[in-house]
Amino acid sequence: MRRRSEPGHTAAAQRIVGAHLVLNAKGQEALEPRLGKACAAAAAAAGGIPVLPLSSTDSDVEIIIVPDGQCVQARRLVISKDNGDVVADKEVVLPTPADVSPR
């Protein structure tokens, strides 16, 4: 296995995605005990709450809730797609080390 510092090592491009969690009524009810009433209500409101997606499958998305407004604690959750949706705000593709010129 090559180390990052060895010639010929290519890093995969990484993506940082900002997103919002928007819960449906079922999701609001299911997650209220874990999130608190105010945070669950904010997540069910238009626009939802800011999150950082970590991974996803066909049935769920793993996220971290960004503390903001009614959601004052960062929380790591797995959200079933039956309970709502995670909507991407924007996507940034980071350059690979080969794409970055030395300073």
Backbone torsions as a table, in degrees:
resi	resn	phi	psi	omega
1	MET	NA	137.4	179.4
2	ARG	-85.6	147.4	174.0
3	ARG	-88.5	158.4	-179.2
4	ARG	-57.8	-32.9	-176.2
5	SER	-80.2	-11.5	-178.7
6	GLU	-78.3	145.7	176.6
7	PRO	-59.9	145.9	178.1
8	GLY	88.1	-7.5	177.6
9	HIS	-76.5	127.8	178.9
10	THR	-117.2	124.0	177.3
11	ALA	-88.0	143.7	176.1
12	ALA	-72.4	145.3	176.4
13	ALA	-65.6	135.1	179.3
14	GLN	-104.9	152.0	178.1
15	ARG	-122.2	132.2	173.8
16	ILE	-107.3	124.3	-174.2
17	VAL	-124.2	123.7	169.6
18	GLY	-88.8	143.4	-177.0
19	ALA	-150.5	173.3	174.6
20	HIS	-128.6	139.8	174.2
21	LEU	-92.7	125.9	176.8
22	VAL	-121.7	109.8	-179.4
23	LEU	-86.0	148.3	169.7
24	ASN	-90.1	-179.3	-176.8
25	ALA	-60.4	-40.1	178.5
26	LYS	-63.4	-42.9	179.3
27	GLY	-66.9	-38.6	178.2
28	GLN	-61.0	-46.6	-179.4
29	GLU	-65.7	-42.3	-177.7
30	ALA	-67.8	-35.7	-174.2
31	LEU	-98.0	-8.0	-179.8
32	GLU	-55.3	-42.8	178.9
33	PRO	-61.7	-31.5	-178.4
34	ARG	-86.7	-37.6	-176.4
35	LEU	-91.1	-24.9	-171.2
36	GLY	95.8	154.7	-175.2
37	LYS	-61.1	-46.8	-176.2
38	ALA	-65.7	-42.2	-178.9
39	CYS	-68.3	-43.7	178.9
40	ALA	-62.6	-39.7	178.1
41	ALA	-65.5	-40.4	178.1
42	ALA	-64.3	-37.9	179.4
43	ALA	-68.7	-26.8	179.4
44	ALA	-88.2	-11.8	179.5
45	ALA	-77.6	163.6	177.9
46	ALA	-55.5	130.5	179.9
47	GLY	95.1	-26.6	177.5
48	GLY	66.5	-154.7	-178.4
49	ILE	-125.4	151.7	-178.6
50	PRO	-71.3	136.7	178.7
51	VAL	-141.6	163.7	171.2
52	LEU	-116.4	112.4	177.7
53	PRO	-71.1	138.7	178.8
54	LEU	-105.8	-42.0	180.0
55	SER	-160.7	166.2	177.8
56	SER	-151.2	156.8	173.2
57	THR	-128.2	-173.2	177.4
58	ASP	-67.2	-22.1	-173.5
59	SER	-113.0	-15.2	-178.2
60	ASP	-155.3	168.7	179.3
61	VAL	-132.6	130.1	175.0
62	GLU	-90.6	129.2	-174.9
63	ILE	-135.7	165.2	164.7
64	ILE	-119.5	126.2	176.5
65	ILE	-76.6	129.2	177.7
66	VAL	-84.3	122.4	179.1
67	PRO	-59.4	124.7	-176.5
68	ASP	-171.9	137.2	175.1
69	GLY	57.1	-116.9	-176.0
70	GLN	-79.4	-14.3	179.7
71	CYS	-105.9	95.5	-170.9
72	VAL	-90.0	-8.3	-179.8
73	GLN	-120.0	137.3	171.5
74	ALA	-69.9	135.2	179.2
75	ARG	-138.7	141.1	174.8
76	ARG	-100.5	125.1	-176.1
77	LEU	-138.2	157.2	167.6
78	VAL	-110.2	118.9	-176.3
79	ILE	-103.2	120.6	174.6
80	SER	-70.3	138.9	178.3
81	LYS	-65.5	-14.3	173.6
82	ASP	-72.6	-19.3	-177.0
83	ASN	-97.9	-8.7	-179.2
84	GLY	160.2	-161.3	-175.6
85	ASP	-140.5	148.7	172.9
86	VAL	-108.8	117.2	-173.9
87	VAL	-108.5	121.8	-179.1
88	ALA	-67.7	136.6	175.4
89	ASP	-85.5	-49.4	-179.5
90	LYS	-161.1	165.6	-178.9
91	GLU	-133.8	135.5	178.8
92	VAL	-124.1	124.2	176.6
93	VAL	-97.3	120.1	179.9
94	LEU	-80.3	144.1	178.7
95	PRO	-69.9	150.3	173.7
96	THR	-77.0	160.9	-179.6
97	PRO	-54.8	-31.5	179.1
98	ALA	-67.7	-24.4	-179.2
99	ASP	-84.3	-10.2	-176.2
100	VAL	-98.5	122.4	179.3
101	SER	-84.1	146.0	179.7
102	PRO	-66.3	151.2	180.0
103	ARG	-93.3	NA	NA
